[in-house]
Amino acid sequence: MAKSGNTGNVFDLGELRRLVDELGTAPREARAAVLDEAVAGDAGDADCDCPSCGSEVLSFPPVELAPDAELARAVLRVPLVRDARRLAAWTGTRQVTPECLLPDPFLAAAELGLPGPARIHLLWVVAVNTGMLRISRGTAAPGPLVLTGDLPARALLEFWDGVVMDVLDRADESLTGSAVVDEHLAEMLATMYAVSDGLSPATLVKGILQSHEVACEARPAQMRQLAASLPGELAAALDLLGYCGLVERSPAGWPRLTPLGVWAVRQDLMREGHDAPTGAEVAVFADLGAGELVEAIVKGSAAPSAVTVWLESRGPETAARELLGVAASGAAGQRGVVSTILEELGPEAEVPVREALAEPSLWRYAASWLHIRDLPAPTLTPADNTWIAVDTLASLIHQGRAPEGMGEFAALEPGEDLVRLVEEMALVEHPDAIVVLDMLGVHHADAAVAKAARKAVMKARSR
C-alpha cells in the first residue's frame, strides 16, 4: 500500500484472519478480548531483518463489494470530494506560487469555512492531481475533469482510486497530525480491511503502540508519553479518515472501513501484489476436486484464499484424505502444494494423515505433520530431513519458482552448513535429486554452495 515501507505492522494479518475465522459469530465482547490478545502476542514479530519481509505477499479474507453504481454515487457524497470541488470552483483562474501551490490558503480556508491551510493543501493536491484544476505557466485554471453524477460508474471509481492514493501519500507530510499514526496508517487500514465489522479504538491503540515499540526500539519514557497521547491522536486521525470517506462507525460504535474504503484499500492491496479476492472470485473454487485445486495452485491460477474456501466446503478429514490421494500419485509439485495446504488443518485430520505413513513418497511429510501437532509418529532421521529438503526444492522447480527456491533453501536448515547439506543430497534416493542439485549449482548465490552442488551432481550421476 501507499507508505507501506514501514518497519513494523500493526498486526500479524495472517494470524488475525485465522482468529476472525475461528471467532465466527461470537459475541462482540468475546471477539474484542481475543483480538486484543492477538495484538499482544504478535507484536514481537513486527520487526524483522529479513530483506524479503517488506515484500511479503499477504492473503486477506474475501470481501463483498457494493455494486459499482452504488459506490459511484457515494463518491460524490464524500466530504473530501465535495470540498475539493468547492475549492476548484473557488480558485477559478488565478496565479499560483513557484511551487504550484495556492498563494492564499488562509483566505481560501476562511471563505470556504474549512479548518485551515493543512486541509486546503490536501484538497489542493486532490483537485490538481485528479484534473479538477490544471496548472500551466504559473496559473491554475479549471481542468479537464468535470465531476458530475452523469459520469460512468467506472470513471468515478477510477477518480476515487486516485483520490485515495493522494490521501495516503500525504502520510509522508503529516496527514493525520500524528507521526505515529501516519507511520502505521497503511497497516492499520489493511488490518481494518481484514476485520470487516471493525476494531475497537483500544485494540488499534494497542497494536500501534506495540508495533512502534518493537519497530522503532522506543525507550520506556517515550512509550509512556506516546501511550498517553495516542488515544487522542488516533481519534483525530479516525475523524479525518471519516472526512476522507474511508472510515465510518459500525452499529457497535467501532471504527470500520466504509464500502468505498473497502473498495479503495482492496485496490491498493492488489497493486502491492497481495491476495485480496472478492467472495465471488473464490466461491468458484469450493466445488473443485482436490486434484483440480492442486493443479490450479501449481499453475498459479488459484490464490491462497481459494484454499480457505475449499477447506471450508468440506470437513478436515475429508479434505485431508482427498489431498493425500492427489499427493500419493503426483510429483514433487503436487506434494509440496498438498503439504502446504495440510498445514492449515488441525488434529481433526489425524486419521488420513496417519494412513499416509504407509505411502513411500508421503510418510516423511505425514510424520512431520504429526510431530508438529504432538501426535505419536515415526522418528525422522537426518537422511529423511535431507529427502524432504530435496523434495521441497523439487516442488518449487515444478511450480516454476526455482529462483525463489534459493531463498527457501537457505531457510531449510537454519544454522546448518548448507555445503554439507548439499553433499548429503547426492546420497538420498530421490528421483529429483540431480535436478535440484543442478539448479543449486547454476543459481545459488553462495559460490561455495554452488560449487558443492556441481560436485554433488557428478557423484550422484556416477551412482
C-alpha positions as CSV (number, residue, x, y, z in Angstrom):
1,M,0.0,0.0,0.0
2,A,1.0,3.6,-0.1
3,K,3.6,4.2,2.5
4,S,4.0,0.5,3.0
5,G,7.7,0.6,3.7
6,N,7.2,0.9,7.4
7,T,9.4,-1.0,9.7
8,G,6.5,-2.7,11.5
9,N,3.0,-3.9,11.1
10,V,0.1,-3.1,13.4
11,F,-0.9,-6.8,13.5
12,D,0.2,-10.1,12.0
13,L,-2.6,-10.2,9.5
14,G,-2.4,-13.9,8.8
15,E,-2.9,-14.7,12.4
16,L,-5.6,-12.1,12.7
17,R,-7.5,-13.7,9.8
18,R,-7.2,-17.1,11.5
19,L,-8.6,-15.7,14.7
20,V,-11.5,-14.0,12.9
21,D,-12.4,-17.2,11.1
22,E,-12.4,-19.1,14.4
23,L,-14.4,-16.5,16.2
24,G,-17.2,-16.6,13.6
25,T,-20.4,-15.2,15.1
26,A,-19.1,-15.0,18.7
27,P,-20.4,-12.1,20.8
28,R,-18.7,-8.8,20.2
29,E,-17.1,-8.7,23.7
30,A,-15.5,-12.2,23.1
31,R,-14.2,-11.1,19.7
32,A,-12.7,-8.0,21.3
33,A,-10.9,-10.0,24.0
34,V,-9.4,-12.4,21.6
35,L,-8.3,-9.7,19.2
36,D,-6.7,-7.7,22.0
37,E,-4.8,-10.9,23.0
38,A,-3.7,-11.3,19.3
39,V,-2.2,-7.8,19.4
40,A,-0.1,-8.6,22.4
41,G,1.0,-11.9,21.1
42,D,2.0,-10.7,17.6
43,A,3.8,-7.5,18.5
44,G,7.2,-9.3,18.9
45,D,7.1,-10.3,15.2
46,A,6.6,-6.8,13.9
47,D,10.2,-6.1,13.0
48,C,12.5,-8.3,11.1
49,D,15.9,-8.0,9.4
50,C,14.9,-10.4,6.6
51,P,15.1,-8.4,3.3
52,S,12.0,-10.1,2.0
53,C,9.7,-9.3,4.8
54,G,8.8,-5.9,3.4
55,S,7.5,-7.5,0.3
56,E,5.7,-10.5,1.8
57,V,2.6,-11.4,0.0
58,L,-0.4,-11.5,2.4
59,S,-3.7,-13.3,1.9
60,F,-6.8,-11.4,3.0
61,P,-10.2,-12.8,3.7
62,P,-12.7,-12.5,0.8
63,V,-14.9,-9.3,0.9
64,E,-18.2,-8.5,-0.6
65,L,-18.1,-5.3,-2.6
66,A,-21.0,-2.9,-3.0
67,P,-22.3,-2.6,-6.6
68,D,-20.3,-0.2,-8.8
69,A,-23.2,2.1,-9.3
70,E,-23.8,2.4,-5.6
71,L,-20.2,3.1,-4.9
72,A,-20.0,5.7,-7.7
73,R,-22.9,7.6,-6.2
74,A,-21.2,7.5,-2.8
75,V,-18.1,9.1,-4.2
76,L,-19.8,12.4,-4.8
77,R,-21.0,12.4,-1.2
78,V,-17.6,12.1,0.3
79,P,-16.9,15.3,2.3
80,L,-13.3,15.5,0.9
81,V,-14.5,15.2,-2.7
82,R,-17.3,17.8,-2.1
83,D,-14.8,20.3,-0.6
84,A,-12.2,19.6,-3.4
85,R,-14.9,20.5,-5.9
86,R,-15.7,23.7,-3.9
87,L,-12.0,24.7,-3.7
88,A,-11.7,24.1,-7.5
89,A,-14.7,26.3,-8.2
90,W,-13.4,29.0,-5.7
91,T,-10.0,29.0,-7.3
92,G,-11.3,29.6,-10.8
93,T,-8.3,31.1,-12.7
94,R,-5.5,32.6,-10.6
95,Q,-1.8,32.7,-10.2
96,V,0.0,30.1,-8.1
97,T,3.3,30.1,-6.2
98,P,6.5,28.9,-7.8
99,E,5.8,25.6,-6.1
100,C,2.5,25.4,-7.9
101,L,0.5,25.9,-4.7
102,L,-2.3,28.2,-3.8
103,P,-0.8,31.6,-2.6
104,D,-3.5,32.4,-0.1
105,P,-4.6,29.2,1.7
106,F,-5.8,31.1,4.8
107,L,-8.1,33.2,2.7
108,A,-9.5,30.0,1.0
109,A,-10.0,28.3,4.3
110,A,-11.8,31.3,5.7
111,E,-14.1,31.8,2.7
112,L,-14.9,28.1,2.4
113,G,-15.3,27.5,6.1
114,L,-12.6,24.9,6.3
115,P,-10.2,24.3,9.3
116,G,-7.0,25.8,7.9
117,P,-4.2,25.7,5.4
118,A,-3.4,22.0,6.1
119,R,-6.9,21.0,5.0
120,I,-6.6,23.4,2.0
121,H,-3.3,21.8,1.0
122,L,-4.9,18.3,1.0
123,L,-7.8,19.5,-1.1
124,W,-5.5,21.3,-3.5
125,V,-3.4,18.2,-4.1
126,V,-6.6,16.2,-4.8
127,A,-8.1,18.8,-7.1
128,V,-4.9,19.2,-9.1
129,N,-3.9,15.6,-9.3
130,T,-7.4,14.4,-10.4
131,G,-7.7,17.1,-13.0
132,M,-10.3,19.3,-11.4
133,L,-7.7,22.0,-11.7
134,R,-4.9,22.4,-14.3
135,I,-1.7,24.4,-13.7
136,S,0.2,25.8,-16.6
137,R,2.7,28.6,-16.7
138,G,2.1,29.6,-13.2
139,T,-1.6,29.8,-13.5
140,A,-4.3,27.5,-12.1
141,A,-7.4,27.1,-14.2
142,P,-10.4,24.7,-14.4
143,G,-9.1,21.3,-15.5
144,P,-10.5,18.7,-17.9
145,L,-12.4,16.8,-15.2
146,V,-15.9,18.0,-14.7
147,L,-17.2,15.9,-11.8
148,T,-20.9,15.1,-12.1
149,G,-23.2,12.2,-11.5
150,D,-23.5,11.7,-15.2
151,L,-20.0,10.2,-15.4
152,P,-19.9,6.4,-15.9
153,A,-19.5,4.4,-12.7
154,R,-16.1,3.1,-13.8
155,A,-14.8,6.7,-14.4
156,L,-16.0,7.8,-10.9
157,L,-14.3,4.8,-9.3
158,E,-11.1,5.5,-11.1
159,F,-11.3,9.1,-9.9
160,W,-11.9,7.8,-6.3
161,D,-8.9,5.4,-6.6
162,G,-6.7,8.4,-7.4
163,V,-8.2,10.4,-4.6
164,V,-7.3,7.7,-2.0
165,M,-3.8,7.4,-3.4
166,D,-3.3,11.1,-3.0
167,V,-4.6,10.9,0.6
168,L,-2.4,8.0,1.6
169,D,0.6,9.6,0.0
170,R,0.1,12.6,2.3
171,A,1.1,10.4,5.2
172,D,4.6,11.4,4.4
173,E,3.6,15.0,5.1
174,S,1.7,14.7,8.4
175,L,-1.7,13.7,7.0
176,T,-3.4,13.0,10.4
177,G,-1.3,15.2,12.6
178,S,0.1,12.1,14.4
179,A,3.5,11.0,13.2
180,V,2.9,7.5,14.7
181,V,-0.5,7.0,13.1
182,D,0.9,8.2,9.8
183,E,3.8,5.8,10.1
184,H,1.4,2.9,10.5
185,L,-1.6,4.1,8.5
186,A,-1.3,1.7,5.6
187,E,-1.1,-1.3,8.0
188,M,-3.9,0.0,10.2
189,L,-6.2,0.3,7.1
190,A,-5.2,-3.2,6.0
191,T,-6.0,-4.6,9.4
192,M,-9.4,-2.9,9.4
193,Y,-9.9,-4.5,5.9
194,A,-9.2,-7.9,7.4
195,V,-11.8,-7.5,10.1
196,S,-14.9,-6.2,8.3
197,D,-17.0,-5.5,11.4
198,G,-14.5,-3.1,12.9
199,L,-11.9,-3.0,15.7
200,S,-12.2,-1.1,18.9
201,P,-10.1,2.1,19.3
202,A,-8.4,0.4,22.3
203,T,-7.3,-2.5,20.1
204,L,-6.0,-0.2,17.4
205,V,-4.1,1.8,20.0
206,K,-2.5,-1.3,21.5
207,G,-1.5,-2.6,18.1
208,I,0.2,0.7,17.1
209,L,1.9,1.1,20.4
210,Q,3.4,-2.4,20.4
211,S,4.4,-2.3,16.8
212,H,6.0,1.1,17.3
213,E,7.9,-0.1,20.4
214,V,9.4,-3.1,18.5
215,A,10.0,-1.5,15.2
216,C,11.4,1.8,16.5
217,E,13.1,0.5,19.6
218,A,11.4,3.3,21.6
219,R,12.6,4.0,25.1
220,P,10.2,3.4,28.0
221,A,9.8,7.1,28.6
222,Q,8.9,7.6,25.0
223,M,6.4,4.8,25.2
224,R,4.7,6.2,28.3
225,Q,4.4,9.6,26.7
226,L,3.0,8.0,23.5
227,A,0.6,5.8,25.4
228,A,-0.9,9.0,27.0
229,S,-1.2,10.9,23.7
230,L,-2.0,8.2,21.2
231,P,-5.7,7.7,22.0
232,G,-6.5,11.3,21.3
233,E,-4.3,11.3,18.2
234,L,-6.0,8.2,16.9
235,A,-9.4,9.7,17.5
236,A,-8.5,12.8,15.5
237,A,-7.0,10.6,12.8
238,L,-10.1,8.5,12.5
239,D,-12.2,11.6,12.2
240,L,-10.0,12.8,9.3
241,L,-10.3,9.3,7.6
242,G,-14.0,9.6,8.0
243,Y,-13.9,13.0,6.3
244,C,-11.9,11.3,3.5
245,G,-14.6,8.7,3.0
246,L,-12.5,5.8,4.2
247,V,-13.8,5.1,7.8
248,E,-17.2,5.1,9.5
249,R,-18.6,3.8,12.8
250,S,-20.2,0.4,13.0
251,P,-23.5,-0.1,14.7
252,A,-21.5,-1.1,17.8
253,G,-19.5,2.2,17.6
254,W,-16.3,0.7,16.4
255,P,-14.3,2.2,13.5
256,R,-14.5,0.2,10.3
257,L,-14.0,0.8,6.6
258,T,-16.8,2.3,4.6
259,P,-17.9,0.4,1.4
260,L,-15.8,2.9,-0.5
261,G,-12.9,2.3,1.9
262,V,-13.1,-1.4,1.4
263,W,-13.1,-0.9,-2.4
264,A,-10.1,1.5,-2.3
265,V,-8.0,-0.5,0.2
266,R,-8.5,-3.6,-1.9
267,Q,-7.3,-1.7,-5.0
268,D,-4.1,-0.7,-3.1
269,L,-3.5,-4.2,-1.7
270,M,-3.8,-5.7,-5.2
271,R,-1.4,-3.1,-6.5
272,E,1.1,-4.3,-3.9
273,G,0.6,-7.9,-5.1
274,H,-1.4,-9.1,-2.1
275,D,-4.2,-11.7,-2.4
276,A,-7.4,-9.7,-1.8
277,P,-10.2,-11.5,-3.5
278,T,-14.0,-10.9,-3.5
279,G,-16.3,-13.6,-2.3
280,A,-17.4,-14.3,-5.9
281,E,-13.9,-14.8,-7.1
282,V,-13.1,-17.5,-4.6
283,A,-16.5,-19.2,-4.5
284,V,-15.8,-21.0,-7.8
285,F,-13.0,-23.0,-6.1
286,A,-15.3,-24.5,-3.4
287,D,-16.6,-27.2,-5.7
288,L,-13.3,-28.2,-7.3
289,G,-11.9,-31.6,-6.8
290,A,-8.7,-31.8,-4.8
291,G,-6.7,-32.6,-8.0
292,E,-8.2,-29.6,-9.8
293,L,-7.4,-27.3,-6.8
294,V,-3.8,-28.5,-6.5
295,E,-3.3,-28.2,-10.3
296,A,-4.6,-24.7,-10.2
297,I,-2.2,-23.8,-7.4
298,V,0.7,-25.4,-9.2
299,K,-0.1,-23.3,-12.3
300,G,-0.5,-20.2,-10.3
301,S,-4.2,-19.6,-11.2
302,A,-5.5,-20.1,-7.7
303,A,-4.7,-17.6,-5.0
304,P,-4.1,-18.7,-1.4
305,S,-7.6,-17.6,-0.4
306,A,-9.0,-20.3,-2.6
307,V,-7.6,-22.9,-0.3
308,T,-9.6,-21.5,2.7
309,V,-12.8,-21.5,0.7
310,W,-12.1,-25.1,-0.5
311,L,-11.3,-26.3,3.0
312,E,-14.4,-24.7,4.5
313,S,-16.6,-26.6,2.0
314,R,-15.6,-30.0,3.4
315,G,-14.6,-31.4,6.8
316,P,-10.9,-31.7,7.8
317,E,-10.8,-35.4,7.5
318,T,-12.4,-35.5,4.1
319,A,-10.2,-32.7,2.8
320,A,-7.0,-34.3,4.0
321,R,-7.9,-37.7,2.5
322,E,-8.7,-36.2,-0.9
323,L,-5.5,-34.1,-0.8
324,L,-3.2,-37.0,0.2
325,G,-4.7,-39.1,-2.6
326,V,-3.5,-36.4,-5.1
327,A,-0.1,-36.2,-3.4
328,A,0.4,-40.0,-3.4
329,S,0.0,-40.2,-7.2
330,G,1.6,-36.9,-8.0
331,A,5.1,-35.4,-8.4
332,A,7.0,-33.1,-6.1
333,G,5.0,-30.1,-7.2
334,Q,1.8,-31.7,-6.1
335,R,3.3,-33.0,-2.8
336,G,4.6,-29.5,-2.0
337,V,1.2,-27.9,-2.5
338,V,-0.6,-30.6,-0.5
339,S,1.9,-30.3,2.3
340,T,1.3,-26.5,2.5
341,I,-2.5,-27.0,2.5
342,L,-2.3,-29.6,5.2
343,E,-0.6,-27.2,7.5
344,E,-4.0,-25.4,7.7
345,L,-5.6,-28.4,9.3
346,G,-5.5,-29.4,12.9
347,P,-5.6,-32.8,14.7
348,E,-9.0,-33.5,13.3
349,A,-7.2,-34.7,10.1
350,E,-5.1,-37.2,12.1
351,V,-6.7,-40.4,10.7
352,P,-6.0,-39.8,7.0
353,V,-2.6,-38.3,7.7
354,R,-1.7,-41.4,9.8
355,E,-2.8,-43.6,6.9
356,A,-0.3,-41.7,4.7
357,L,2.5,-43.2,6.8
358,A,2.2,-46.2,4.5
359,E,2.9,-44.2,1.3
360,P,6.6,-44.2,0.3
361,S,6.5,-40.7,-1.0
362,L,4.4,-39.2,1.8
363,W,5.3,-40.8,5.0
364,R,8.0,-38.3,5.9
365,Y,5.6,-35.4,5.4
366,A,3.0,-37.3,7.4
367,A,5.4,-38.0,10.2
368,S,6.5,-34.3,10.3
369,W,2.8,-33.2,10.4
370,L,2.1,-35.5,13.3
371,H,5.2,-34.5,15.2
372,I,4.3,-30.7,14.9
373,R,0.9,-31.4,16.5
374,D,2.5,-33.5,19.3
375,L,0.9,-36.7,18.0
376,P,2.7,-40.1,18.0
377,A,4.7,-40.6,14.8
378,P,7.8,-42.3,13.5
379,T,11.1,-40.5,14.1
380,L,12.7,-38.8,11.2
381,T,16.4,-39.4,10.6
382,P,18.8,-36.7,9.2
383,A,18.6,-38.5,5.9
384,D,14.8,-38.2,6.0
385,N,15.1,-34.5,6.6
386,T,17.5,-34.2,3.6
387,W,15.0,-36.1,1.5
388,I,12.3,-33.5,2.4
389,A,14.7,-30.7,1.6
390,V,15.2,-32.1,-1.9
391,D,11.5,-32.7,-2.4
392,T,10.7,-29.1,-1.2
393,L,13.1,-27.6,-3.8
394,A,11.9,-30.0,-6.5
395,S,8.4,-28.8,-5.7
396,L,9.4,-25.2,-6.3
397,I,11.0,-26.2,-9.6
398,H,7.9,-27.9,-10.7
399,Q,5.9,-24.8,-9.8
400,G,8.2,-22.6,-11.9
401,R,9.7,-20.9,-8.8
402,A,13.3,-22.0,-9.0
403,P,14.9,-18.6,-8.4
404,E,12.7,-18.1,-5.3
405,G,13.8,-21.6,-4.1
406,M,17.3,-20.2,-3.4
407,G,16.0,-18.2,-0.5
408,E,13.8,-21.0,0.8
409,F,16.7,-23.4,0.5
410,A,18.8,-21.2,2.8
411,A,16.0,-21.4,5.4
412,L,15.5,-25.2,5.3
413,E,18.2,-25.9,7.8
414,P,18.7,-22.7,9.9
415,G,22.2,-22.6,11.3
416,E,23.4,-25.7,9.4
417,D,26.2,-25.9,6.9
418,L,24.5,-25.7,3.5
419,V,27.6,-27.1,1.8
420,R,27.3,-30.2,4.0
421,L,23.6,-30.5,3.2
422,V,24.2,-30.2,-0.5
423,E,26.7,-33.1,-0.3
424,E,24.2,-35.2,1.6
425,M,21.6,-34.5,-1.1
426,A,23.7,-36.5,-3.6
427,L,23.2,-39.6,-1.3
428,V,19.4,-39.6,-0.9
429,E,17.2,-41.8,-3.0
430,H,15.1,-39.1,-4.6
431,P,14.1,-39.1,-8.3
432,D,14.7,-35.3,-8.5
433,A,18.0,-35.1,-6.6
434,I,20.0,-34.4,-9.7
435,V,17.6,-31.8,-11.0
436,V,17.7,-30.0,-7.7
437,L,21.5,-30.1,-7.4
438,D,21.8,-28.8,-11.0
439,M,19.6,-25.9,-10.1
440,L,21.7,-25.1,-7.0
441,G,24.9,-25.4,-9.0
442,V,23.7,-22.8,-11.5
443,H,21.6,-20.4,-9.4
444,H,22.8,-20.4,-5.8
445,A,24.4,-17.0,-4.9
446,D,26.9,-18.6,-2.5
447,A,29.8,-19.7,-4.6
448,A,30.8,-22.4,-2.1
449,V,27.3,-23.9,-2.1
450,A,27.1,-23.7,-5.9
451,K,30.5,-25.4,-6.3
452,A,29.5,-28.2,-3.8
453,A,26.2,-28.7,-5.7
454,R,28.1,-29.2,-9.0
455,K,30.4,-31.7,-7.4
456,A,27.4,-33.5,-5.8
457,V,25.8,-33.7,-9.2
458,M,28.8,-35.6,-10.6
459,K,28.8,-38.0,-7.7
460,A,25.0,-38.6,-8.0
461,R,25.3,-39.3,-11.7
462,S,28.2,-41.7,-11.1
463,R,26.0,-43.6,-8.7
